[in-house]
Amino acid sequence: MQGQTSSNVNAQFTDLKSYQISKVQKFTKARDWQALEEYALKNLEKNIVFYYYAADSALMLGKGQEAIDRFTEFLENGGRSYWHFGVKAAVITVPYYYEFGNDQVVVDLVRNSLLEKYFDEGNVITKSAVATALLNYASSLTLIDQPEIAEALLILRKVKRHQALHGDLPQGLLDMINQQISNIESQIIAIGRSKAEQL
């Protein structure tokens, strides 16, 4: 995440008490991830934001699986409503679960999140990272027990329109998005033909 100390990121935890904010900022500024992790873990019951800090500090300490588990818990317990924090948690957890084929988990974590809105309006987390999470989400929508193929296509077409306007995604990622759009369109055509044959 770029510019972690910017005021637009810090504004997210106004629901913390001032002394808690001071502690978090002190540890973050000193890059004392161990102290931040310990402080966050002691305060998990006080505010959901501490799950984010417990996850983020674990990530900085190289504890990948613990970071994933904590980011997941953060998202599942209200973290999706946080602008930068919720999106950062999503862009870290979604590719992980997608890689392991946990498509329903991907869908559950992203649905009703701010990921799509952030892709259009956010300015701290890279567009590439957000677009990758959206690609994974769209792909997972086609693979769950009750596929949502039209929704998946809509998401990817929005990403492609954004790219046409701003051109800020790497070519390799854009190629994957275009390939998935083609795959989904082929699925829709096949479904249409199958229904037509049944008439």
Residue frames as a rotation matrix with the C-alpha (Angstrom) as fourth column:
MET 1
0.588 0.809 0.000 0.00
0.809 -0.588 0.000 0.00
0.000 0.000 -1.000 0.00
GLN 2
-0.326 -0.722 0.610 1.44
0.702 -0.617 -0.355 3.33
0.633 0.313 0.708 -1.02
GLY 3
-0.514 0.056 0.856 1.47
-0.247 -0.965 -0.085 6.32
0.822 -0.254 0.510 1.32
GLN 4
-0.142 0.498 -0.856 0.40
0.695 0.665 0.271 4.45
0.705 -0.556 -0.441 4.44
THR 5
-0.531 -0.111 -0.840 0.92
0.796 -0.404 -0.450 7.49
-0.290 -0.908 0.303 6.64
SER 6
-0.835 0.241 0.494 -1.19
0.123 -0.794 0.595 9.82
0.536 0.558 0.633 4.50
SER 7
-0.822 0.518 0.237 -4.10
-0.489 -0.428 -0.760 11.56
-0.292 -0.740 0.606 6.20
ASN 8
-0.018 0.881 -0.474 -6.68
-0.947 0.136 0.290 9.82
0.320 0.454 0.832 4.00
VAL 9
-0.175 -0.088 -0.981 -5.52
0.068 0.992 -0.102 6.46
0.982 -0.085 -0.167 5.35
ASN 10
-0.939 -0.258 -0.228 -5.29
0.239 -0.010 -0.971 7.63
0.248 -0.966 0.071 8.96
ALA 11
-0.600 0.771 0.212 -8.81
-0.785 -0.619 0.031 9.07
0.155 -0.148 0.977 8.73
GLN 12
-0.117 0.579 -0.807 -10.13
-0.267 0.764 0.587 5.50
0.957 0.284 0.065 8.71
PHE 13
-0.245 0.004 -0.969 -9.48
0.712 0.679 -0.177 4.88
0.658 -0.734 -0.170 12.35
THR 14
-0.580 0.157 0.800 -11.23
-0.411 -0.904 -0.121 7.89
0.704 -0.398 0.588 13.84
ASP 15
0.576 0.815 -0.066 -13.35
-0.379 0.338 0.861 5.35
0.724 -0.471 0.504 15.72
LEU 16
0.096 -0.619 -0.780 -10.24
0.783 0.531 -0.324 4.52
0.614 -0.579 0.536 17.78
LYS 17
0.880 0.113 -0.461 -9.50
0.420 -0.638 0.645 6.53
-0.222 -0.762 -0.609 20.89
SER 18
0.839 -0.542 0.055 -6.78
-0.437 -0.729 -0.527 9.17
0.326 0.418 -0.848 20.55
TYR 19
0.205 -0.807 0.553 -4.32
-0.828 0.158 0.538 7.27
-0.522 -0.569 -0.636 22.75
GLN 20
0.401 -0.011 0.916 -4.83
0.259 0.961 -0.102 4.16
-0.879 0.278 0.388 20.60
ILE 21
0.960 -0.046 0.275 -4.18
0.252 -0.276 -0.927 6.12
0.119 0.960 -0.254 17.43
SER 22
0.611 -0.772 0.177 -1.03
-0.789 -0.611 0.061 7.59
0.061 -0.177 -0.982 18.99
LYS 23
0.172 -0.526 0.833 0.25
-0.408 0.731 0.546 4.12
-0.896 -0.434 -0.089 19.88
VAL 24
0.633 0.138 0.761 -0.41
0.536 0.631 -0.560 2.76
-0.558 0.763 0.326 16.39
GLN 25
0.949 -0.260 0.175 1.24
-0.040 -0.654 -0.755 5.75
0.311 0.710 -0.632 14.76
LYS 26
0.456 -0.815 0.357 4.24
-0.827 -0.241 0.507 5.52
-0.327 -0.527 -0.784 17.09
PHE 27
0.141 -0.385 0.912 4.85
-0.012 0.921 0.390 1.85
-0.990 -0.066 0.126 16.21
THR 28
0.757 0.215 0.617 4.20
0.581 0.211 -0.786 2.39
-0.299 0.954 0.035 12.50
LYS 29
0.899 -0.437 0.028 6.52
-0.392 -0.830 -0.397 5.38
0.197 0.345 -0.918 12.27
ALA 30
0.150 -0.871 0.467 9.27
-0.865 0.113 0.489 3.44
-0.479 -0.478 -0.736 14.07
ARG 31
0.158 0.032 -0.987 8.56
-0.744 0.660 -0.098 0.37
0.649 0.750 0.128 11.90
ASP 32
-0.785 -0.338 0.519 8.35
-0.614 0.531 -0.584 -1.61
-0.078 -0.777 -0.625 15.11
TRP 33
-0.194 0.756 -0.625 6.11
-0.651 0.377 0.658 -4.31
0.734 0.535 0.419 13.68
GLN 34
-0.557 -0.057 -0.828 6.64
0.424 0.838 -0.343 -6.66
0.714 -0.542 -0.443 16.62
ALA 35
-0.933 0.202 -0.299 5.38
0.184 -0.449 -0.874 -4.06
-0.311 -0.870 0.382 19.09
LEU 36
-0.553 0.768 -0.324 2.47
-0.833 -0.500 0.236 -3.17
0.020 0.400 0.916 16.79
GLU 37
-0.304 0.417 -0.856 1.51
-0.215 0.846 0.488 -6.82
0.928 0.333 -0.168 16.48
GLU 38
-0.731 -0.025 -0.681 1.59
0.598 0.458 -0.658 -7.34
0.329 -0.889 -0.320 20.24
TYR 39
-0.884 0.407 -0.231 -0.44
-0.205 -0.780 -0.591 -4.18
-0.420 -0.475 0.773 20.86
ALA 40
-0.428 0.745 -0.512 -3.02
-0.828 -0.097 0.552 -5.10
0.361 0.660 0.658 18.21
LEU 41
-0.412 0.239 -0.880 -3.41
0.108 0.971 0.213 -8.65
0.905 -0.008 -0.426 19.51
LYS 42
-0.866 0.064 -0.496 -4.05
0.498 0.024 -0.867 -7.34
-0.043 -0.998 -0.053 23.03
ASN 43
-0.678 0.573 -0.461 -6.80
-0.304 -0.790 -0.533 -5.06
-0.669 -0.221 0.710 21.74
LEU 44
-0.964 0.266 -0.004 -8.67
0.114 0.429 0.896 -7.29
0.240 0.863 -0.444 19.27
GLU 45
-0.345 0.892 -0.292 -11.85
0.938 0.340 -0.068 -7.22
0.038 -0.297 -0.954 21.32
LYS 46
-0.304 0.178 -0.936 -11.89
0.413 -0.861 -0.298 -3.41
-0.859 -0.477 0.188 21.48
ASN 47
0.314 0.380 -0.870 -12.14
-0.592 -0.638 -0.492 -2.63
-0.742 0.670 0.025 17.77
ILE 48
0.829 0.089 0.552 -12.15
0.305 0.756 -0.579 -4.55
-0.469 0.648 0.600 14.48
VAL 49
0.830 -0.551 -0.080 -9.37
-0.441 -0.562 -0.700 -2.26
0.341 0.616 -0.710 13.17
PHE 50
0.185 -0.805 0.563 -6.93
-0.870 0.133 0.475 -4.05
-0.457 -0.578 -0.676 15.47
TYR 51
0.540 0.014 0.841 -7.43
0.244 0.954 -0.173 -7.20
-0.805 0.299 0.512 13.39
TYR 52
0.955 -0.212 0.207 -6.14
0.139 -0.294 -0.946 -5.19
0.261 0.932 -0.251 10.45
TYR 53
0.485 -0.818 0.309 -3.08
-0.834 -0.539 -0.119 -4.02
0.264 -0.200 -0.943 12.39
ALA 54
0.270 -0.350 0.897 -2.43
-0.477 0.761 0.440 -7.53
-0.836 -0.547 0.039 13.72
ALA 55
0.751 0.073 0.656 -2.56
0.467 0.643 -0.607 -8.78
-0.466 0.762 0.449 10.13
ASP 56
0.905 -0.383 0.184 -0.49
-0.095 -0.605 -0.791 -5.97
0.414 0.698 -0.584 8.64
SER 57
0.353 -0.811 0.466 2.25
-0.924 -0.224 0.309 -6.27
-0.146 -0.540 -0.829 11.26
ALA 58
0.375 -0.181 0.909 2.35
-0.053 0.975 0.215 -10.07
-0.926 -0.129 0.356 10.76
LEU 59
0.918 -0.009 0.398 2.77
0.395 0.127 -0.910 -9.43
-0.043 0.992 0.120 7.04
MET 60
0.701 -0.678 0.221 5.67
-0.554 -0.713 -0.430 -7.05
0.449 0.179 -0.875 7.68
LEU 61
0.155 -0.625 0.765 7.25
-0.857 0.300 0.419 -9.66
-0.492 -0.721 -0.489 9.97
GLY 62
-0.557 -0.406 -0.725 7.06
-0.782 0.549 0.294 -12.31
0.279 0.731 -0.623 7.25
LYS 63
-0.787 0.375 0.490 4.30
-0.037 0.764 -0.644 -14.33
-0.616 -0.525 -0.587 8.92
GLY 64
-0.884 0.340 -0.320 2.33
-0.406 -0.222 0.887 -14.88
0.231 0.914 0.334 5.74
GLN 65
-0.512 0.728 -0.456 -0.26
0.459 0.680 0.572 -17.40
0.727 0.083 -0.682 6.90
GLU 66
-0.404 0.346 -0.847 -1.02
0.842 -0.221 -0.492 -15.49
-0.357 -0.912 -0.202 10.10
ALA 67
-0.836 0.076 -0.544 -1.45
-0.200 -0.965 0.171 -12.33
-0.512 0.252 0.821 8.06
ILE 68
-0.770 0.573 -0.280 -3.90
-0.188 0.215 0.958 -14.08
0.609 0.791 -0.058 5.70
ASP 69
-0.392 0.631 -0.670 -5.90
0.809 0.583 0.076 -15.51
0.438 -0.512 -0.739 8.60
ARG 70
-0.459 0.173 -0.871 -6.13
0.630 -0.628 -0.457 -12.15
-0.626 -0.759 0.179 10.36
PHE 71
-0.900 0.169 -0.402 -6.97
-0.383 -0.747 0.543 -10.19
-0.209 0.643 0.737 7.21
THR 72
-0.656 0.684 -0.318 -9.69
0.185 0.554 0.812 -12.76
0.732 0.474 -0.490 6.53
GLU 73
-0.291 0.535 -0.793 -11.13
0.957 0.166 -0.239 -12.35
0.004 -0.828 -0.560 10.02
PHE 74
-0.735 -0.035 -0.677 -10.99
0.149 -0.983 -0.111 -8.58
-0.661 -0.182 0.728 9.59
LEU 75
-0.873 0.403 -0.274 -12.99
-0.402 -0.280 0.872 -8.79
0.275 0.871 0.407 6.35
GLU 76
-0.495 0.701 -0.513 -15.50
0.456 0.713 0.533 -11.27
0.740 0.030 -0.672 7.77
ASN 77
-0.120 0.413 -0.903 -16.21
0.986 -0.056 -0.156 -9.07
-0.115 -0.909 -0.401 10.80
GLY 78
0.712 0.570 -0.411 -16.90
0.520 -0.821 -0.238 -5.73
-0.473 -0.044 -0.880 9.15
GLY 79
-0.173 -0.913 -0.371 -13.58
0.282 -0.406 0.869 -4.85
-0.944 0.045 0.327 7.56
ARG 80
-0.323 0.093 0.942 -15.13
0.943 0.119 0.312 -4.68
-0.083 0.988 -0.126 4.09
SER 81
0.718 0.688 0.105 -16.61
0.692 -0.722 0.002 -1.32
0.077 0.071 -0.994 5.01
TYR 82
0.391 -0.671 -0.631 -13.16
0.149 -0.630 0.762 0.26
-0.908 -0.392 -0.146 5.46
TRP 83
0.885 0.062 -0.462 -11.95
-0.388 -0.449 -0.805 2.15
-0.257 0.891 -0.374 2.40
HIS 84
0.182 -0.891 -0.416 -8.19
-0.875 0.046 -0.482 1.49
0.448 0.452 -0.771 2.20
PHE 85
-0.488 -0.439 0.754 -7.88
-0.798 0.574 -0.183 -1.14
-0.352 -0.692 -0.631 4.93
GLY 86
0.315 0.707 0.633 -10.71
-0.295 0.707 -0.643 -3.32
-0.902 0.016 0.431 3.61
VAL 87
0.904 -0.002 -0.427 -9.41
-0.425 0.091 -0.900 -3.15
0.041 0.996 0.082 0.07
LYS 88
-0.100 -0.993 -0.056 -5.83
-0.944 0.112 -0.311 -3.91
0.315 0.022 -0.949 1.11
ALA 89
-0.335 0.044 0.941 -7.08
-0.588 0.771 -0.246 -6.94
-0.736 -0.636 -0.233 3.06
ALA 90
0.696 0.682 0.223 -9.00
-0.210 0.491 -0.845 -8.07
-0.687 0.541 0.485 -0.02
VAL 91
0.714 -0.435 -0.550 -6.13
-0.633 -0.064 -0.772 -7.66
0.300 0.898 -0.320 -2.50
ILE 92
-0.416 -0.864 0.283 -3.95
-0.905 0.365 -0.217 -9.78
0.084 -0.347 -0.934 -0.21
THR 93
-0.397 0.293 0.870 -6.43
-0.422 0.783 -0.457 -12.52
-0.815 -0.548 -0.188 0.69
VAL 94
0.598 0.771 -0.221 -8.35
-0.545 0.188 -0.817 -12.93
-0.588 0.609 0.532 -2.59
PRO 95
0.288 -0.520 -0.804 -5.40
-0.842 0.263 -0.471 -14.10
0.457 0.812 -0.362 -4.76
TYR 96
-0.709 -0.546 0.446 -4.40
-0.703 0.602 -0.380 -16.50
-0.061 -0.583 -0.810 -1.97
TYR 97
-0.198 0.718 0.668 -7.80
-0.300 0.604 -0.738 -18.19
-0.933 -0.346 0.095 -1.77
TYR 98
0.667 0.429 -0.609 -8.23
-0.678 0.011 -0.735 -18.12
-0.308 0.903 0.298 -5.55
GLU 99
-0.181 -0.860 -0.478 -4.89
-0.930 0.308 -0.200 -19.87
0.319 0.408 -0.855 -6.01
PHE 100
-0.902 -0.155 0.403 -6.10
-0.339 0.831 -0.441 -22.70
-0.267 -0.534 -0.802 -3.79
GLY 101
-0.761 0.624 -0.179 -9.45
0.108 0.393 0.913 -22.95
0.640 0.675 -0.366 -5.60
ASN 102
-0.595 0.566 -0.570 -11.52
0.729 0.082 -0.680 -21.67
-0.338 -0.820 -0.462 -2.67
ASP 103
-0.743 0.249 0.621 -13.91
0.389 -0.594 0.704 -19.85
0.544 0.765 0.345 -4.97
GLN 104
0.350 0.929 -0.119 -16.80
0.640 -0.144 0.755 -19.54
0.684 -0.341 -0.645 -2.52
VAL 105
0.208 -0.370 -0.905 -14.48
0.871 -0.351 0.344 -17.94
-0.445 -0.860 0.249 0.03
VAL 106
-0.831 -0.520 0.200 -13.30
0.545 -0.686 0.482 -15.45
-0.114 0.510 0.853 -2.62
VAL 107
-0.354 0.789 0.502 -16.90
0.393 -0.362 0.846 -14.56
0.849 0.496 -0.182 -3.46
ASP 108
0.516 0.586 -0.624 -17.91
0.787 -0.038 0.615 -14.25
0.337 -0.809 -0.481 0.20
LEU 109
-0.131 -0.674 -0.727 -14.97
0.842 -0.463 0.277 -11.95
-0.523 -0.576 0.628 0.98
VAL 110
-0.930 -0.334 0.154 -15.51
0.358 -0.727 0.585 -9.62
-0.083 0.600 0.796 -1.97
ARG 111
-0.216 0.924 0.315 -19.29
0.701 -0.078 0.709 -9.49
0.680 0.374 -0.631 -2.23
ASN 112
0.793 0.609 -0.003 -20.62
0.491 -0.637 0.594 -6.21
0.360 -0.472 -0.804 -0.78
SER 113
0.070 -0.835 -0.546 -17.07
0.839 -0.248 0.485 -4.89
-0.540 -0.492 0.683 -0.46
LEU 114
0.658 0.097 -0.746 -15.69
-0.109 -0.969 -0.222 -1.59
-0.745 0.228 -0.627 -1.73
LEU 115
-0.171 -0.853 0.493 -13.33
0.437 0.383 0.814 -3.25
-0.883 0.355 0.308 -4.22
GLU 116
0.013 0.233 0.972 -15.11
0.999 -0.045 -0.003 -2.15
0.044 0.971 -0.233 -7.41
LYS 117
0.930 0.360 0.075 -15.69
0.351 -0.930 0.112 1.38
0.110 -0.078 -0.991 -6.14
TYR 118
0.512 -0.817 -0.265 -12.09
-0.007 -0.312 0.950 1.60
-0.859 -0.484 -0.166 -5.00
PHE 119
-0.142 -0.568 0.811 -10.87
0.839 0.365 0.403 0.56
-0.525 0.738 0.425 -8.44
ASP 120
0.342 0.369 0.864 -12.60
0.813 -0.577 -0.075 3.63
0.472 0.728 -0.497 -9.87
GLU 121
0.779 0.198 0.595 -11.91
-0.012 -0.944 0.330 6.12
0.627 -0.264 -0.733 -7.08
GLY 122
0.875 -0.434 -0.215 -9.15
0.327 0.202 0.923 4.84
-0.357 -0.878 0.318 -4.77
ASN 123
0.796 -0.590 0.136 -5.68
-0.289 -0.568 -0.770 6.35
0.531 0.574 -0.623 -4.84
VAL 124
0.322 -0.706 0.631 -3.48
-0.905 -0.033 0.424 4.48
-0.278 -0.707 -0.650 -2.35
ILE 125
0.027 -0.247 0.969 -3.54
0.002 0.969 0.247 0.81
-1.000 -0.005 0.027 -3.36
THR 126
-0.786 -0.458 -0.414 -2.32
-0.368 -0.191 0.910 0.19
-0.496 0.868 -0.019 -6.91
LYS 127
0.162 0.855 -0.493 -4.89
-0.946 -0.008 -0.325 -0.25
-0.282 0.519 0.807 -9.68
SER 128
-0.256 -0.355 -0.899 -3.05
-0.678 0.729 -0.095 -3.38
0.689 0.585 -0.428 -10.76
ALA 129
-0.991 -0.133 0.025 -3.49
-0.105 0.636 -0.765 -5.04
0.086 -0.760 -0.644 -7.35
VAL 130
-0.386 0.920 0.064 -7.18
-0.483 -0.143 -0.864 -4.13
-0.786 -0.364 0.500 -7.21
ALA 131
0.161 0.430 -0.888 -7.76
-0.986 0.106 -0.128 -5.27
0.039 0.897 0.441 -10.81
THR 132
-0.669 -0.460 -0.584 -6.09
-0.433 0.880 -0.197 -8.61
0.604 0.121 -0.788 -10.05
ALA 133
-0.897 0.392 0.206 -8.42
-0.049 0.374 -0.926 -9.15
-0.440 -0.841 -0.316 -7.09
LEU 134
-0.026 0.928 -0.372 -11.41
-0.726 -0.274 -0.631 -8.24
-0.687 0.254 0.680 -9.29
LEU 135
-0.140 -0.107 -0.984 -10.24
-0.875 0.478 0.072 -10.67
0.463 0.872 -0.161 -11.97
ASN 136
-0.950 -0.232 -0.209 -9.98
-0.101 0.862 -0.496 -13.43
0.295 -0.451 -0.842 -9.36
TYR 137
-0.618 0.781 0.092 -13.41
-0.246 -0.081 -0.966 -12.51
-0.747 -0.619 0.242 -7.99
ALA 138
0.094 0.656 -0.749 -15.02
-0.956 -0.151 -0.252 -12.53
-0.278 0.740 0.612 -11.43
SER 139
-0.442 -0.340 -0.830 -13.41
-0.618 0.786 0.007 -15.88
0.650 0.516 -0.557 -12.22
SER 140
-0.997 0.059 0.048 -14.61
-0.001 0.612 -0.791 -17.33
-0.076 -0.789 -0.610 -8.91
LEU 141
-0.318 0.940 -0.126 -18.15
-0.670 -0.317 -0.672 -16.15
-0.671 -0.129 0.730 -9.65
THR 142
0.140 0.339 -0.930 -18.17
-0.941 0.338 -0.018 -18.50
0.308 0.878 0.367 -12.64
LEU 143
-0.470 -0.503 -0.725 -16.91
-0.309 0.863 -0.399 -21.45
0.827 0.037 -0.561 -10.57
ILE 144
-0.770 0.253 0.586 -19.17
-0.587 0.079 -0.806 -21.46
-0.250 -0.964 0.088 -7.50
ASP 145
-0.748 0.482 0.456 -22.06
0.389 0.875 -0.288 -23.93
-0.538 -0.038 -0.842 -7.12
GLN 146
0.455 0.864 0.216 -24.55
0.768 -0.257 -0.587 -21.37
-0.452 0.432 -0.780 -8.48
PRO 147
-0.502 -0.821 0.273 -22.45
0.841 -0.390 0.374 -19.47
-0.200 0.417 0.887 -11.02
GLU 148
0.516 0.561 -0.647 -23.05
0.364 -0.828 -0.427 -15.77
-0.775 -0.015 -0.631 -11.56
ILE 149
-0.141 -0.654 0.743 -21.68
0.933 0.163 0.321 -15.53
-0.331 0.738 0.587 -15.08
ALA 150
0.434 0.373 0.820 -23.40
0.693 -0.720 -0.039 -12.30
0.575 0.585 -0.572 -16.12
GLU 151
0.989 -0.097 -0.108 -22.13
0.014 -0.678 0.735 -10.50
-0.145 -0.729 -0.669 -12.99
ALA 152
0.251 -0.956 0.149 -18.60
0.511 0.262 0.819 -11.75
-0.822 -0.129 0.555 -13.68
LEU 153
-0.078 -0.225 0.971 -18.75
0.989 -0.139 0.047 -10.41
0.124 0.964 0.234 -17.24
LEU 154
0.786 0.457 0.416 -20.09
0.400 -0.889 0.222 -7.05
0.472 -0.008 -0.882 -16.05
ILE 155
0.793 -0.543 -0.276 -17.21
0.113 -0.315 0.942 -6.64
-0.599 -0.778 -0.188 -13.55
LEU 156
-0.087 -0.911 0.403 -14.54
0.682 0.240 0.690 -7.43
-0.726 0.335 0.601 -16.13
ARG 157
0.139 0.198 0.970 -16.08
0.909 -0.413 -0.046 -5.15
0.392 0.889 -0.238 -18.75
LYS 158
0.982 0.188 0.010 -15.99
0.162 -0.870 0.466 -2.31
0.096 -0.456 -0.885 -16.20
VAL 159
0.394 -0.913 -0.103 -12.30
0.240 -0.006 0.971 -2.98
-0.887 -0.407 0.217 -15.59
LYS 160
-0.213 -0.460 0.862 -11.68
0.935 0.161 0.317 -2.97
-0.285 0.873 0.396 -19.34
ARG 161
0.600 0.491 0.631 -13.55
0.643 -0.765 -0.017 0.34
0.475 0.416 -0.775 -19.75
HIS 162
0.890 -0.349 -0.295 -11.42
0.032 -0.597 0.802 1.84
-0.455 -0.723 -0.520 -17.00
GLN 163
-0.005 -0.950 0.311 -8.31
0.549 0.258 0.795 0.67
-0.836 0.174 0.520 -18.82
ALA 164
0.070 0.101 0.992 -9.53
0.980 -0.192 -0.049 2.26
0.186 0.976 -0.113 -22.06
LEU 165
0.875 0.346 0.338 -9.89
0.281 -0.933 0.226 5.59
0.394 -0.102 -0.914 -20.25
HIS 166
0.851 -0.486 0.200 -6.80
-0.463 -0.514 0.722 5.54
-0.248 -0.707 -0.662 -18.04
GLY 167
0.685 -0.578 -0.443 -4.41
-0.171 0.463 -0.870 2.91
0.708 0.672 0.219 -19.42
ASP 168
0.143 -0.666 0.732 -2.83
-0.946 -0.309 -0.097 2.18
0.291 -0.678 -0.675 -16.03
LEU 169
0.717 0.099 0.690 -2.85
-0.381 0.885 0.269 -1.65
-0.583 -0.456 0.672 -16.05
PRO 170
-0.408 -0.912 -0.032 0.11
-0.586 0.235 0.776 -3.76
-0.700 0.335 -0.630 -17.24
GLN 171
-0.200 0.313 -0.928 -0.35
-0.953 0.157 0.258 -5.54
0.226 0.937 0.267 -20.55
GLY 172
-0.865 -0.192 -0.464 0.00
-0.134 0.979 -0.155 -9.01
0.484 -0.072 -0.872 -19.04
LEU 173
-0.773 0.632 -0.060 -2.88
0.174 0.120 -0.977 -8.40
-0.610 -0.766 -0.202 -16.64
LEU 174
-0.176 0.716 -0.675 -4.98
-0.782 -0.518 -0.347 -6.86
-0.598 0.467 0.651 -19.40
ASP 175
-0.532 -0.085 -0.842 -4.36
-0.697 0.608 0.379 -9.94
0.480 0.789 -0.383 -21.56
MET 176
-0.961 0.181 -0.210 -5.66
0.265 0.821 -0.506 -12.17
0.080 -0.542 -0.837 -18.73
ILE 177
-0.486 0.821 -0.300 -8.74
-0.152 -0.418 -0.896 -9.99
-0.861 -0.389 0.328 -18.34
ASN 178
-0.188 0.378 -0.907 -9.44
-0.969 -0.225 0.107 -10.10
-0.163 0.898 0.408 -22.08
GLN 179
-0.782 -0.158 -0.604 -8.98
-0.324 0.930 0.176 -13.89
0.533 0.333 -0.778 -22.09
GLN 180
-0.869 0.485 -0.099 -11.42
0.343 0.445 -0.828 -14.30
-0.357 -0.753 -0.553 -19.21
ILE 181
-0.274 0.778 -0.565 -13.96
-0.600 -0.597 -0.532 -12.04
-0.751 0.193 0.631 -20.93
SER 182
-0.361 0.074 -0.930 -13.72
-0.871 0.329 0.364 -14.27
0.333 0.941 -0.054 -24.02
ASN 183
-0.943 -0.028 -0.333 -14.13
0.070 0.958 -0.278 -17.40
0.327 -0.286 -0.901 -21.88
ILE 184
-0.662 0.735 -0.150 -17.21
0.124 -0.090 -0.988 -16.01
-0.739 -0.673 -0.031 -20.14
GLU 185
-0.184 0.590 -0.786 -18.76
-0.870 -0.470 -0.149 -14.84
-0.457 0.656 0.600 -23.42
SER 186
-0.627 -0.098 -0.773 -18.23
-0.552 0.755 0.353 -18.35
0.549 0.648 -0.528 -24.81
GLN 187
-0.943 0.306 -0.133 -19.97
0.310 0.654 -0.691 -19.82
-0.125 -0.692 -0.711 -21.75
ILE 188
-0.397 0.829 -0.394 -22.92
-0.305 -0.524 -0.795 -17.48
-0.866 -0.196 0.461 -22.22
ILE 189
-0.261 0.248 -0.933 -23.20
-0.964 -0.013 0.267 -18.42
0.054 0.969 0.242 -25.91
ALA 190
-0.847 -0.117 -0.519 -23.05
-0.152 0.988 0.025 -22.13
0.510 0.100 -0.854 -25.03
ILE 191
-0.794 0.600 -0.096 -25.78
0.250 0.177 -0.952 -21.70
-0.555 -0.780 -0.290 -22.39
GLY 192
-0.241 0.700 -0.672 -27.93
-0.696 -0.607 -0.383 -19.82
-0.676 0.375 0.634 -24.91
ARG 193
-0.451 0.009 -0.892 -27.55
-0.788 0.464 0.403 -22.54
0.418 0.886 -0.202 -27.51
SER 194
-0.967 0.056 -0.248 -28.35
0.157 0.898 -0.412 -25.26
0.199 -0.437 -0.877 -24.98
LYS 195
-0.554 0.809 -0.199 -31.54
0.006 -0.235 -0.972 -23.48
-0.833 -0.539 0.126 -23.95
ALA 196
-0.207 0.446 -0.871 -32.53
-0.921 -0.388 0.020 -22.92
-0.329 0.806 0.491 -27.58
GLU 197
-0.709 -0.146 -0.690 -32.10
-0.468 0.829 0.305 -26.63
0.528 0.539 -0.656 -28.31
GLN 198
-0.931 0.352 -0.095 -34.38
0.299 0.592 -0.748 -27.50
-0.207 -0.725 -0.656 -25.41
LEU 199
-0.460 0.792 -0.402 -37.24
-0.571 -0.610 -0.549 -25.42
-0.680 -0.023 0.733 -26.83
